Structures are given as structure tokens and as C-alpha cells.
Amino acid sequence: MKKSLGPIVFISFIIVFFGFSFIPQKTFADTTCPTGVQCLPNPLGSSNTTIADVLKTILDWITTKIGPPLAVLMIVIGAFMMIFSAGDTDRFKTGRQTIVYTVIGYGIIFIAWGVVSLIQNILKP
């Protein structure tokens, strides 16, 4: 009888997702607001004036804030699948594939970050 990893992956996702929501966020004072008026700060930062700047900010956030914890989580899940395979070669193979696909996916994230930086440098006036 094979056990499904669905509940483990779901619980791990919930822990990681809600873990990020409790990280304190920096707030930037907006000096363009008149006195006595409450203004909302730009969540992407005040230096993002072009689409390229916004995309770079989002990609940097994915590369530094979401990618590493998610990659570590998936590598740990793959390792647990390999450790607890109990001689089942299919389960061991699935764990190894999980780790390999995680490394490949994280590599693709870094390649995308490099391509965006390269395009920005080429298109800079």
C-alpha cells in the first residue's frame, strides 16, 4: 500500500506561506503627502518608475525571499522521500527527481535574473 505525500506537502506549504506573512516589513515614510493626510507607501519602493524597474524588483524579491526557502523545503521533502523509501525504488527515484528538479528550477530562476540584468544593461541609454 502506497502512502500519498499530498498532506505533507500541503502542510509544509501552509507553514512556509504563513511564515512569510509574519516577517516584519520595512515601511518607508512618504514625504509627498500633505500634513494631516494619511498616504499609502508604494509596496515596491519609490525608485520603481519604469516597467523594467518593477520587473527587476519582483524578480529580486522572488530570487532572494521566496526561492531559497522554497528550494530548501523541496530538497528536504525529496531527502525525506529518499530516506523513508524503505527499499521502494520508485519512491527513492521520486525523491531524487524532486531534488534534481528543485535544483534545475532554482537555476532557471537565477538564469532569468541574469537575463533581465543583461537586457537592462543593453537597453540602458
N, CA, C and O atoms as a MOPAC input file, in Angstrom:
PM7 MOZYME 1SCF
protein

 N      0.82700 1    -1.16600 1     0.00000 1
 C      0.00000 1     0.00000 1     0.00000 1
 C      0.88800 1     1.25200 1     0.00000 1
 O      1.75300 1     1.38100 1     0.86600 1
 N      0.69700 1     2.16000 1    -0.93600 1
 C      1.49500 1     3.37600 1    -1.00500 1
 C      0.78200 1     4.50800 1    -0.28500 1
 O     -0.43800 1     4.65600 1    -0.36100 1
 N      1.57900 1     5.29900 1     0.41400 1
 C      1.03600 1     6.46700 1     1.10500 1
 C      1.26700 1     7.69600 1     0.23300 1
 O      2.27400 1     7.79300 1    -0.46900 1
 N      0.34600 1     8.61000 1     0.28400 1
 C      0.45100 1     9.82700 1    -0.50400 1
 C      1.18900 1    10.89300 1     0.29700 1
 O      1.03000 1    10.98500 1     1.51500 1
 N      1.99000 1    11.69100 1    -0.38500 1
 C      2.68600 1    12.79400 1     0.26500 1
 C      1.88900 1    14.09300 1     0.17900 1
 O      2.37200 1    15.13800 1     0.61600 1
 N      0.69200 1    14.04700 1    -0.36900 1
 C     -0.12000 1    15.24400 1    -0.52400 1
 C     -0.31400 1    16.02600 1     0.76100 1
 O     -0.08900 1    17.23600 1     0.76800 1
 N     -0.73000 1    15.37900 1     1.86600 1
 C     -0.91300 1    16.13700 1     3.11400 1
 C      0.38200 1    16.74200 1     3.63800 1
 O      0.36500 1    17.84300 1     4.18800 1
 N      1.49800 1    16.04800 1     3.48000 1
 C      2.77600 1    16.57400 1     3.96800 1
 C      3.17600 1    17.80500 1     3.17200 1
 O      3.61200 1    18.80100 1     3.74800 1
 N      3.03300 1    17.74800 1     1.86600 1
 C      3.37000 1    18.89000 1     1.01700 1
 C      2.43900 1    20.06000 1     1.31700 1
 O      2.88700 1    21.20500 1     1.37700 1
 N      1.15700 1    19.78800 1     1.50600 1
 C      0.18700 1    20.84400 1     1.79800 1
 C      0.51000 1    21.52900 1     3.12800 1
 O      0.51200 1    22.75700 1     3.21200 1
 N      0.78100 1    20.74300 1     4.15300 1
 C      1.10200 1    21.30900 1     5.47100 1
 C      2.40100 1    22.10700 1     5.40300 1
 O      2.50400 1    23.17400 1     6.00900 1
 N      3.39600 1    21.59900 1     4.66900 1
 C      4.66100 1    22.31800 1     4.51800 1
 C      4.44500 1    23.64000 1     3.79800 1
 O      5.03000 1    24.65400 1     4.17700 1
 N      3.61200 1    23.63900 1     2.76200 1
 C      3.30600 1    24.86300 1     2.04200 1
 C      2.63300 1    25.87900 1     2.95400 1
 O      2.97900 1    27.06000 1     2.92300 1
 N      1.68200 1    25.44000 1     3.76000 1
 C      0.97900 1    26.34500 1     4.67800 1
 C      1.95900 1    26.93700 1     5.69100 1
 O      1.89400 1    28.13000 1     5.98800 1
 N      2.85900 1    26.12200 1     6.22000 1
 C      3.83800 1    26.61600 1     7.19800 1
 C      4.73500 1    27.66600 1     6.56300 1
 O      4.96600 1    28.72100 1     7.15500 1
 N      5.24100 1    27.39400 1     5.36600 1
 C      6.11900 1    28.35000 1     4.68900 1
 C      5.34600 1    29.61300 1     4.32300 1
 O      5.84800 1    30.71900 1     4.52300 1
 N      4.12900 1    29.46700 1     3.79000 1
 C      3.33800 1    30.62100 1     3.37500 1
 C      3.03800 1    31.53100 1     4.55200 1
 O      3.24300 1    32.74200 1     4.46000 1
 N      2.55900 1    30.97700 1     5.65400 1
 C      2.23300 1    31.80700 1     6.79700 1
 C      3.47900 1    32.27000 1     7.54100 1
 O      3.43800 1    33.27700 1     8.24900 1
 N      4.57300 1    31.55600 1     7.39100 1
 C      5.83300 1    32.01300 1     7.98100 1
 C      6.28700 1    33.32100 1     7.37000 1
 O      6.81300 1    34.18600 1     8.07000 1
 N      6.08400 1    33.47700 1     6.04700 1
 C      6.47100 1    34.71300 1     5.38800 1
 C      5.56300 1    35.87300 1     5.76800 1
 O      5.99400 1    37.02500 1     5.72700 1
 N      4.33200 1    35.59900 1     6.13200 1
 C      3.41700 1    36.68600 1     6.43600 1
 C      3.72100 1    37.33200 1     7.78700 1
 O      3.22600 1    38.42600 1     8.06000 1
 N      4.52000 1    36.69000 1     8.63700 1
 C      4.85100 1    37.26900 1     9.93300 1
 C      6.22200 1    37.92900 1     9.95700 1
 O      6.66600 1    38.39100 1    11.00800 1
 N      6.90000 1    37.98100 1     8.81300 1
 C      8.18500 1    38.66600 1     8.73400 1
 C      7.90500 1    40.16300 1     8.75000 1
 O      7.08400 1    40.65100 1     7.97400 1
 N      8.59200 1    40.90100 1     9.64000 1
 C      8.32800 1    42.34200 1     9.68500 1
 C      8.73700 1    43.00800 1     8.37200 1
 O      9.78400 1    42.69600 1     7.80500 1
 N      7.91500 1    43.91000 1     7.90800 1
 C      8.18300 1    44.61500 1     6.66400 1
 C      8.65800 1    46.03100 1     6.98100 1
 O      8.19800 1    46.65800 1     7.93600 1
 N      9.59000 1    46.52200 1     6.15600 1
 C     10.03400 1    47.89700 1     6.30900 1
 C      8.94900 1    48.82700 1     5.78500 1
 O      8.30200 1    48.53600 1     4.77900 1
 N      8.76000 1    49.91900 1     6.45700 1
 C      7.83800 1    50.92600 1     5.95300 1
 C      8.64500 1    52.17500 1     5.64700 1
 O      9.54100 1    52.55200 1     6.40200 1
 N      8.32600 1    52.79700 1     4.55600 1
 C      9.02700 1    53.99300 1     4.13100 1
 C      8.08900 1    55.17400 1     4.25700 1
 O      6.94500 1    55.13000 1     3.80500 1
 N      8.58500 1    56.22300 1     4.87300 1
 C      7.76300 1    57.41800 1     5.03100 1
 C      7.65100 1    58.11700 1     3.67700 1
 O      8.65100 1    58.35700 1     3.00100 1
 N      6.44100 1    58.43200 1     3.30500 1
 C      6.20400 1    59.13600 1     2.05700 1
 C      6.16800 1    60.62300 1     2.36200 1
 O      5.26200 1    61.10000 1     3.04600 1
 N      7.15500 1    61.35900 1     1.85500 1
 C      7.25100 1    62.78000 1     2.16700 1
 C      6.40400 1    63.63400 1     1.23400 1
 O      6.34900 1    64.85100 1     1.41100 1
 N      5.74000 1    63.03500 1     0.24400 1
 C      4.93800 1    63.82300 1    -0.68400 1
 C      3.51600 1    64.05200 1    -0.17100 1
 O      2.75800 1    64.79100 1    -0.79800 1
 N      3.14300 1    63.44800 1     0.93000 1
 C      1.78800 1    63.60600 1     1.46700 1
 C      1.67700 1    64.93200 1     2.20300 1
 O      2.60000 1    65.33800 1     2.90800 1
 N      0.53500 1    65.61000 1     2.03400 1
 C      0.31800 1    66.83200 1     2.81700 1
 C      0.18100 1    66.50300 1     4.30500 1
 O     -0.15900 1    65.37700 1     4.66800 1
 N      0.43900 1    67.45700 1     5.13400 1
 C      0.35000 1    67.25800 1     6.56900 1
 C     -1.08000 1    66.93700 1     6.96400 1
 O     -2.02400 1    67.59100 1     6.52000 1
 N     -1.22900 1    65.92500 1     7.80300 1
 C     -2.53900 1    65.53800 1     8.28800 1
 C     -3.27600 1    64.55800 1     7.38900 1
 O     -4.39100 1    64.15000 1     7.71300 1
 N     -2.67600 1    64.17000 1     6.26200 1
 C     -3.30800 1    63.23500 1     5.34100 1
 C     -2.53700 1    61.92000 1     5.39100 1
 O     -1.30700 1    61.90900 1     5.33500 1
 N     -3.26400 1    60.82400 1     5.49800 1
 C     -2.64900 1    59.50100 1     5.53200 1
 C     -2.42300 1    59.01500 1     4.10500 1
 O     -3.36900 1    58.94300 1     3.32200 1
 N     -1.17900 1    58.68100 1     3.75700 1
 C     -0.85800 1    58.19200 1     2.42300 1
 C     -0.34500 1    56.76300 1     2.52200 1
 O      0.24100 1    56.37300 1     3.53200 1
 N     -0.56900 1    55.99100 1     1.47400 1
 C     -0.06800 1    54.62400 1     1.41700 1
 C      1.26900 1    54.59800 1     0.69000 1
 O      1.39500 1    55.16000 1    -0.39800 1
 N      2.26700 1    53.94900 1     1.28400 1
 C      3.55700 1    53.86700 1     0.60000 1
 C      3.49500 1    52.85700 1    -0.54800 1
 O      2.70100 1    51.91700 1    -0.52300 1
 N      4.32500 1    53.06300 1    -1.52600 1
 C      4.41600 1    52.13000 1    -2.64200 1
 C      5.06400 1    50.84200 1    -2.14800 1
 O      6.19700 1    50.88600 1    -1.67000 1
 N      4.39200 1    49.70200 1    -2.24300 1
 C      4.96400 1    48.46500 1    -1.70600 1
 C      6.18300 1    47.97800 1    -2.48000 1
 O      6.96500 1    47.18500 1    -1.95600 1
 N      6.35700 1    48.43400 1    -3.70600 1
 C      7.51500 1    48.02000 1    -4.49500 1
 C      8.68100 1    48.99000 1    -4.36300 1
 O      9.72600 1    48.78300 1    -4.98000 1
 N      8.52400 1    50.03000 1    -3.58100 1
 C      9.59200 1    51.00900 1    -3.39700 1
 C      9.34600 1    52.24000 1    -4.24900 1
 O      8.66400 1    52.18200 1    -5.27200 1
 N      9.90600 1    53.33900 1    -3.81500 1
 C      9.65700 1    54.59400 1    -4.52000 1
 C     10.55800 1    54.77100 1    -5.73100 1
 O     10.32700 1    55.67700 1    -6.53100 1
 N     11.58100 1    53.93100 1    -5.89100 1
 C     12.51200 1    54.08300 1    -7.01400 1
 C     12.02700 1    53.36500 1    -8.26700 1
 O     12.68100 1    53.46300 1    -9.30600 1
 N     10.91600 1    52.65500 1    -8.21300 1
 C     10.40500 1    51.92300 1    -9.36700 1
 C      9.51200 1    52.83600 1   -10.20300 1
 O      8.33300 1    53.02200 1    -9.90200 1
 N     10.09500 1    53.39700 1   -11.25200 1
 C      9.33900 1    54.30200 1   -12.09600 1
 C      9.06500 1    53.71200 1   -13.47500 1
 O      8.18200 1    54.19300 1   -14.18500 1
 N      9.80300 1    52.68100 1   -13.86100 1
 C      9.59600 1    52.07000 1   -15.17100 1
 C      9.18200 1    50.60800 1   -14.98600 1
 O      9.31600 1    50.03500 1   -13.90400 1
 N      8.68200 1    50.03000 1   -16.06400 1
 C      8.27600 1    48.62000 1   -16.01700 1
 C      9.48600 1    47.73600 1   -15.75400 1
 O      9.38200 1    46.74200 1   -15.03600 1
 N     10.63300 1    48.08800 1   -16.33000 1
 C     11.85200 1    47.30000 1   -16.12100 1
 C     12.25600 1    47.31400 1   -14.64700 1
 O     12.68400 1    46.29100 1   -14.11300 1
 N     12.12300 1    48.47200 1   -13.98500 1
 C     12.45700 1    48.55300 1   -12.55900 1
 C     11.51700 1    47.69600 1   -11.72400 1
 O     11.94900 1    47.03200 1   -10.78200 1
 N     10.22800 1    47.71000 1   -12.07100 1
 C      9.24700 1    46.90500 1   -11.33600 1
 C      9.55200 1    45.41400 1   -11.52300 1
 O      9.54900 1    44.65400 1   -10.55400 1
 N      9.81400 1    44.99500 1   -12.76600 1
 C     10.14100 1    43.59100 1   -13.02300 1
 C     11.41200 1    43.16900 1   -12.29400 1
 O     11.47600 1    42.06700 1   -11.75100 1
 N     12.41700 1    44.03100 1   -12.27800 1
 C     13.66100 1    43.70300 1   -11.57200 1
 C     13.41500 1    43.57900 1   -10.06900 1
 O     13.96300 1    42.68400 1    -9.42400 1
 N     12.59700 1    44.46800 1    -9.50900 1
 C     12.27400 1    44.39100 1    -8.08800 1
 C     11.53800 1    43.10000 1    -7.76400 1
 O     11.84700 1    42.44100 1    -6.77200 1
 N     10.56400 1    42.73400 1    -8.59600 1
 C      9.81700 1    41.49900 1    -8.36600 1
 C     10.72000 1    40.29000 1    -8.49800 1
 O     10.65000 1    39.37400 1    -7.67900 1
 N     11.56800 1    40.27200 1    -9.51500 1
 C     12.47800 1    39.14300 1    -9.71400 1
 C     13.50800 1    39.04700 1    -8.58900 1
 O     13.84600 1    37.94700 1    -8.15100 1
 N     14.00800 1    40.19000 1    -8.12100 1
 C     14.92300 1    40.16000 1    -6.97600 1
 C     14.22100 1    39.62000 1    -5.73500 1
 O     14.82200 1    38.87700 1    -4.95800 1
 N     12.95900 1    39.98500 1    -5.54200 1
 C     12.20000 1    39.50100 1    -4.39300 1
 C     11.99700 1    37.99300 1    -4.48300 1
 O     12.14300 1    37.28600 1    -3.48600 1
 N     11.66300 1    37.50100 1    -5.66400 1
 C     11.49600 1    36.05400 1    -5.84500 1
 C     12.82200 1    35.33000 1    -5.61900 1
 O     12.86500 1    34.28000 1    -4.97600 1
 N     13.90400 1    35.90300 1    -6.15500 1
 C     15.22000 1    35.26300 1    -6.05700 1
 C     15.73100 1    35.23100 1    -4.62300 1
 O     16.37500 1    34.26200 1    -4.22200 1
 N     15.45800 1    36.26900 1    -3.85000 1
 C     16.04200 1    36.34900 1    -2.51200 1
 C     15.08900 1    35.98000 1    -1.38000 1
 O     15.54000 1    35.50300 1    -0.33900 1
 N     13.79200 1    36.18500 1    -1.55000 1
 C     12.85800 1    35.96300 1    -0.44600 1
 C     12.03800 1    34.68000 1    -0.56700 1
 O     11.74400 1    34.04600 1     0.44600 1
 N     11.66800 1    34.29000 1    -1.77200 1
 C     10.82000 1    33.10900 1    -1.93800 1
 C     11.62100 1    31.89500 1    -2.39100 1
 O     11.41100 1    30.78800 1    -1.89600 1
 N     12.53000 1    32.09800 1    -3.32200 1
 C     13.27200 1    30.98400 1    -3.90800 1
 C     14.06700 1    30.14200 1    -2.92600 1
 O     13.89300 1    28.92300 1    -2.90600 1
 N     14.93200 1    30.73400 1    -2.10700 1
 C     15.75300 1    29.91800 1    -1.20900 1
 C     14.96400 1    29.07200 1    -0.21200 1
 O     15.24100 1    27.87900 1    -0.09500 1
 N     13.97800 1    29.64200 1     0.52300 1
 C     13.24500 1    28.77900 1     1.45300 1
 C     12.44900 1    27.68100 1     0.74700 1
 O     12.35400 1    26.55900 1     1.24300 1
 N     11.88300 1    28.01000 1    -0.40500 1
 C     11.12500 1    27.00900 1    -1.14500 1
 C     12.03700 1    25.90700 1    -1.67000 1
 O     11.67600 1    24.73100 1    -1.64100 1
 N     13.22000 1    26.28700 1    -2.15000 1
 C     14.17300 1    25.28500 1    -2.63800 1
 C     14.63400 1    24.37900 1    -1.49500 1
 O     14.71600 1    23.16100 1    -1.65800 1
 N     14.92900 1    24.96900 1    -0.35400 1
 C     15.35100 1    24.16000 1     0.79900 1
 C     14.23300 1    23.21700 1     1.22300 1
 O     14.47700 1    22.04700 1     1.51800 1
 N     13.01000 1    23.72900 1     1.25300 1
 C     11.87200 1    22.89400 1     1.63200 1
 C     11.72000 1    21.71300 1     0.67800 1
 O     11.52700 1    20.58300 1     1.12600 1
 N     11.80400 1    21.95400 1    -0.61200 1
 C     11.64600 1    20.87000 1    -1.57400 1
 C     12.80700 1    19.88000 1    -1.51600 1
 O     12.60500 1    18.68200 1    -1.71000 1
 N     14.01700 1    20.36500 1    -1.25100 1
 C     15.15200 1    19.44500 1    -1.09800 1
 C     14.96100 1    18.57800 1     0.13700 1
 O     15.26200 1    17.38400 1     0.11100 1
 N     14.46100 1    19.17100 1     1.21900 1
 C     14.20100 1    18.39200 1     2.44000 1
 C     13.10600 1    17.36100 1     2.18500 1
 O     13.21700 1    16.22000 1     2.63400 1
 N     12.05600 1    17.74800 1     1.47100 1
 C     10.99600 1    16.79200 1     1.15500 1
 C     11.54400 1    15.65000 1     0.31000 1
 O     11.23400 1    14.48600 1     0.56200 1
 N     12.36100 1    15.97900 1    -0.69600 1
 C     12.97400 1    14.93600 1    -1.52000 1
 C     13.88200 1    14.02900 1    -0.70700 1
 O     13.91100 1    12.81700 1    -0.92400 1
 N     14.62700 1    14.61300 1     0.23100 1
 C     15.50300 1    13.80500 1     1.08100 1
 C     14.69500 1    12.87900 1     1.98300 1
 O     15.05500 1    11.71600 1     2.16500 1
 N     13.60000 1    13.39500 1     2.54900 1
 C     12.75000 1    12.53500 1     3.37100 1
 C     12.14700 1    11.39800 1     2.55300 1
 O     12.02200 1    10.27200 1     3.03400 1
 N     11.77600 1    11.70300 1     1.31400 1
 C     11.23800 1    10.64700 1     0.45900 1
 C     12.29300 1     9.57200 1     0.21100 1
 O     11.97600 1     8.38300 1     0.17900 1
 N     13.54600 1     9.99000 1     0.03600 1
 C     14.61800 1     9.02200 1    -0.19300 1
 C     14.92800 1     8.22800 1     1.07600 1
 O     15.14600 1     7.01800 1     1.02100 1
 N     14.94600 1     8.91400 1     2.21100 1
 C     15.28700 1     8.25100 1     3.47400 1
 C     14.21400 1     7.24900 1     3.87300 1
 O     14.51800 1     6.13300 1     4.29400 1
 N     12.96100 1     7.65400 1     3.73700 1
 C     11.86600 1     6.79600 1     4.17400 1
 C     11.27800 1     5.95300 1     3.04300 1
 O     10.11500 1     5.55700 1     3.11700 1
 N     12.05100 1     5.67700 1     2.01000 1
 C     11.55300 1     4.86700 1     0.90000 1
 C     11.40800 1     3.40200 1     1.29300 1
 O     10.65000 1     2.66800 1     0.65900 1
 N     12.11500 1     2.97100 1     2.31900 1
 C     12.02100 1     1.60400 1     2.84700 1
 C     12.24900 1     0.56200 1     1.74500 1
 O     11.56000 1    -0.45600 1     1.68200 1
 N     13.20900 1     0.83600 1     0.89800 1
 C     13.54700 1    -0.13700 1    -0.13300 1
 C     12.71500 1    -0.03900 1    -1.39400 1
 O     12.96500 1    -0.77100 1    -2.35200 1
 N     11.73600 1     0.84000 1    -1.41700 1
 C     10.90300 1     1.02100 1    -2.60500 1
 C     11.67200 1     1.88600 1    -3.60600 1
 O     11.88500 1     3.07500 1    -3.36800 1
 N     12.08400 1     1.29000 1    -4.71600 1
 C     12.92500 1     2.00500 1    -5.67100 1
 C     12.17500 1     3.14600 1    -6.35400 1
 O     12.78300 1     4.16000 1    -6.69700 1
 N     10.88200 1     3.00300 1    -6.55300 1
 C     10.11100 1     4.07500 1    -7.18200 1
 C     10.06200 1     5.31500 1    -6.29100 1
 O     10.21000 1     6.44000 1    -6.76800 1
 N      9.85600 1     5.09800 1    -5.00900 1
 C      9.80200 1     6.22300 1    -4.07100 1
 C     11.17800 1     6.89200 1    -3.94300 1
 O     11.27000 1     8.11600 1    -3.84300 1
 N     12.23800 1     6.09000 1    -3.94800 1
 C     13.59500 1     6.64000 1    -3.89100 1
 C     13.86100 1     7.47300 1    -5.14700 1
 O     14.43700 1     8.55800 1    -5.06700 1
 N     13.44400 1     6.96700 1    -6.28900 1
 C     13.62600 1     7.67300 1    -7.55500 1
 C     12.83400 1     8.97700 1    -7.56300 1
 O     13.31800 1     9.99400 1    -8.05900 1
 N     11.62600 1     8.95400 1    -7.01800 1
 C     10.80400 1    10.16200 1    -6.93400 1
 C     11.47800 1    11.21800 1    -6.05900 1
 O     11.47300 1    12.39900 1    -6.40700 1
 N     12.05500 1    10.81100 1    -4.93000 1
 C     12.77000 1    11.74600 1    -4.06500 1
 C     13.97400 1    12.35100 1    -4.76200 1
 O     14.23000 1    13.54900 1    -4.64300 1
 N     14.71400 1    11.52400 1    -5.48700 1
 C     15.88200 1    12.01800 1    -6.21500 1
 C     15.45100 1    12.99300 1    -7.31100 1
 O     16.10200 1    14.01800 1    -7.51800 1
 N     14.35700 1    12.68200 1    -8.01700 1
 C     13.85700 1    13.58100 1    -9.05500 1
 C     13.38000 1    14.90700 1    -8.46000 1
 O     13.54800 1    15.96400 1    -9.06700 1
 N     12.79000 1    14.84200 1    -7.28100 1
 C     12.34500 1    16.07000 1    -6.61300 1
 C     13.52800 1    16.98600 1    -6.35200 1
 O     13.45100 1    18.19000 1    -6.59600 1
 N     14.61700 1    16.42400 1    -5.86000 1
 C     15.81000 1    17.22100 1    -5.58900 1
 C     16.40200 1    17.77000 1    -6.87800 1
 O     16.75600 1    18.94700 1    -6.94500 1
 N     16.51100 1    16.93900 1    -7.89000 1
 C     17.09600 1    17.38000 1    -9.16500 1
 C     16.23600 1    18.47500 1    -9.79300 1
 O     16.76900 1    19.47800 1   -10.26900 1
 N     14.92300 1    18.29900 1    -9.80100 1
 C     14.04400 1    19.30900 1   -10.38900 1
 C     14.07600 1    20.61100 1    -9.59600 1
 O     13.93700 1    21.69000 1   -10.17200 1
 N     14.25700 1    20.51900 1    -8.29200 1
 C     14.36300 1    21.72500 1    -7.47200 1
 C     15.61300 1    22.50500 1    -7.83800 1
 O     15.56400 1    23.72400 1    -8.00000 1
 N     16.72300 1    21.81300 1    -7.96800 1
 C     17.97900 1    22.48200 1    -8.33200 1
 C     17.86600 1    23.09100 1    -9.73500 1
 O     18.32100 1    24.21300 1    -9.96000 1
 N     17.26700 1    22.36300 1   -10.66800 1
 C     17.08600 1    22.89400 1   -12.01800 1
 C     16.17000 1    24.12100 1   -11.99800 1
 O     16.46300 1    25.11500 1   -12.66100 1
 N     15.08300 1    24.06400 1   -11.25500 1
 C     14.16500 1    25.19400 1   -11.15900 1
 C     14.81000 1    26.41900 1   -10.55300 1
 O     14.59300 1    27.53600 1   -11.02200 1
 N     15.60400 1    26.22000 1    -9.50900 1
 C     16.28000 1    27.35800 1    -8.89200 1
 C     17.32900 1    27.92600 1    -9.84200 1
 O     17.55300 1    29.13600 1    -9.87400 1
 N     17.96700 1    27.05500 1   -10.61200 1
 C     18.90700 1    27.52700 1   -11.63100 1
 C     18.20700 1    28.36600 1   -12.68500 1
 O     18.75700 1    29.36700 1   -13.14300 1
 N     17.00800 1    27.97700 1   -13.07200 1
 C     16.23700 1    28.74800 1   -14.05100 1
 C     15.89200 1    30.12500 1   -13.48900 1
 O     15.90200 1    31.11500 1   -14.22000 1
 N     15.58600 1    30.19000 1   -12.19200 1
 C     15.30800 1    31.48900 1   -11.57100 1
 C     16.52700 1    32.39200 1   -11.67900 1
 O     16.39300 1    33.56900 1   -12.01200 1
 N     17.71700 1    31.85800 1   -11.40400 1
 C     18.92200 1    32.67600 1   -11.49700 1
 C     19.25000 1    33.05000 1   -12.93900 1
 O     19.74000 1    34.15000 1   -13.19300 1
 N     18.99000 1    32.16000 1   -13.87300 1
 C     19.20900 1    32.49500 1   -15.28100 1
 C     18.27200 1    33.62800 1   -15.70100 1
 O     18.68800 1    34.54700 1   -16.40700 1
 N     17.01200 1    33.56800 1   -15.27000 1
 C     16.06300 1    34.64000 1   -15.58300 1
 C     16.53000 1    35.95600 1   -14.99500 1
 O     16.41600 1    36.99800 1   -15.64200 1
 N     17.05500 1    35.92600 1   -13.78200 1
 C     17.57500 1    37.13800 1   -13.14400 1
 C     18.73600 1    37.70100 1   -13.95500 1
 O     18.84000 1    38.91400 1   -14.13300 1
 N     19.60600 1    36.82700 1   -14.44600 1
 C     20.72700 1    37.27100 1   -15.26600 1
 C     20.28300 1    37.82900 1   -16.60000 1
 O     20.85400 1    38.81000 1   -17.07800 1
 N     19.27200 1    37.22500 1   -17.21300 1
 C     18.76600 1    37.71900 1   -18.49700 1
 C     18.15300 1    39.10700 1   -18.32600 1
 O     18.36900 1    39.98600 1   -19.15900 1
 N     17.39900 1    39.30500 1   -17.26200 1
 C     16.79900 1    40.62100 1   -17.01400 1
 C     17.89700 1    41.66400 1   -16.79900 1
 O     17.80500 1    42.77300 1   -17.32600 1
 N     18.92100 1    41.32200 1   -16.03900 1
 C     20.02700 1    42.26300 1   -15.82300 1
 C     20.75300 1    42.56100 1   -17.12500 1
 O     21.12400 1    43.70800 1   -17.37600 1
 N     20.96100 1    41.54900 1   -17.95500 1
 C     21.62700 1    41.73300 1   -19.23500 1
 C     20.81600 1    42.63400 1   -20.15300 1
 O     21.37300 1    43.52600 1   -20.79100 1
 N     19.50500 1    42.41300 1   -20.22700 1
 C     18.64700 1    43.23800 1   -21.07000 1
 C     18.63400 1    44.67500 1   -20.56500 1
 O     18.63900 1    45.61100 1   -21.36300 1
 N     18.61700 1    44.85600 1   -19.26000 1
 C     18.65100 1    46.22400 1   -18.71600 1
 C     19.94600 1    46.92400 1   -19.08400 1
 O     19.93200 1    48.10200 1   -19.44100 1
 N     21.06900 1    46.21400 1   -19.00300 1
 C     22.34500 1    46.82700 1   -19.35000 1
 C     22.43200 1    47.15500 1   -20.84200 1
 O     23.02000 1    48.16700 1   -21.22300 1
 N     21.85300 1    46.30800 1   -21.67800 1
 C     21.88200 1    46.56500 1   -23.11800 1
 C     20.99600 1    47.75800 1   -23.48500 1
 O     21.37900 1    48.59300 1   -24.30500 1
 N     19.82300 1    47.83300 1   -22.88000 1
 C     18.87400 1    48.87900 1   -23.22800 1
 C     19.10300 1    50.20700 1   -22.50300 1
 O     18.40000 1    51.18300 1   -22.76600 1
 N     20.08000 1    50.25300 1   -21.59400 1
 C     20.36500 1    51.48100 1   -20.87800 1
 C     20.90800 1    52.52300 1   -21.85300 1
 O     21.76200 1    52.21300 1   -22.68300 1
 N     20.41200 1    53.75900 1   -21.75200 1
 C     20.91500 1    54.78900 1   -22.67400 1
 C     22.32700 1    55.21600 1   -22.35400 1
 O     22.88300 1    56.07300 1   -23.04100 1

